[in-house]
Amino acid sequence: MKEIKAFIKPSQVTKVVEALEVSGFKSLTLSKGEGTGSHERPDASLNLEFFFANSLVVKLELVCQNEEVEKATQLICENARSHEPGDGIIYITEIEDAFKIKTGNSLKRFDL
């Protein structure tokens, strides 16, 4: 299994989430944040809550099976692209396993 973390512009969130949901990706987590990157907005300023931030972002988190990673990543890239600088970044990490709290059942599919 893989975890996908995508940092995208707030203006693109609805488009990305809708594209993922239509394609069968239902369990997403969204978090508001601020960050820095290689692109700095001309109107950026320091914030009293976050002392280093120059850009509003939304972090989208999704855990999926290995064979679904390419599709999810492609959907995020296609729908998060704004044709302006600083569209974001995607990180992919390995997840050993995941369990439903209610049942204790593993979400990992094993290839036999």
N, C-alpha and C positions, 0 to 999 in steps of 0.2 A: 504494500500500500504506500501511497505517497501523500504528502501534505503540500498543497499549493497555497502560497501566500502571495497575493497580488496587491501592490500599492498603486491605486489608480485615482484619477481626478474625481472629485465628488460629482461633477457634471456628467460623468459617464457611467455612474453606478447603476442606474435603472436599466440602461441598455445592456450592460454586462450581465446583471442578475437575470433579466428576462431571457436572454440568449441561453444562459446556463440552465435555467429551469425548463425551458422548452426542450432542451436536449437531454433532460433526465437528471440533471444535477440538482437535487432538492435541499440538501443539508449544507447551508452556507452560513458563515458568521461574518458580520460586518462591524467594523469599529472605526470611529472617527479618530483622526490623528493629525499631527503636524510633523513635518520633517524637513530635512535638507536634502539636496541633491545636486547634480551637476548643473541644473538649470535654476537660476534664481529669478523670481518674478521681480519686475521693476517696482511694484507697489508693496513688496514684502517689508515687514518690520518686525522687530522683536515683540514678543508676547509676554505678558506678566505671568502666565501659567507655564509657558514653554520658552525658555530663554534662548534657544538656538534655532527655532523654527522659521522657515521662510516660505512654507508651502503647505496648504491644506491637502490632506490625502484621506482616502478611505482604504482600510486594510480589509481585504476579502480573504477569508480562510476557507479551504475546502479540502477534505480528505476523500480520496478516491482510490480505486483499484489501479494497479500499474498500467493496465491496458487502456485506461481512460484518460491518462495524463496528457497525451498529445492532443486529444480532442478538446479537453478543458482549456489547455494553454492556448490553443489556436482560437477558441471562442473568446477568451479574455482579450487576447491581442487584437483581434478584429473589431471587437466592440468597445474597447477602451481607448482606441486610437482616436485622437482629436485633431490631428494635423497641426498641432501647436507643440512647442517645446515642453518637455517635462511630463510626458504621458504616464510614466511610472515604470515599475519593474516587477518581475515575477521571480519568486524563489521556490524551488522544489526540493523537499527533503524526504528521506525515507521514514516511514512509520512502521514500527515492528508489528503492532497490532492495535486494535481498538475494540472496546467492549461496550455494549448497551448496559447502562446502570440498572435498569429495571429487571432485565433477564440475565445479565452476565454473559450473554452470547457474544462471541467474536464476530466482528464485521468483515474480517479478512476472508477472502475467497482463496482456496488453495487449488493450484493447478495439479491435476493428477496425471 
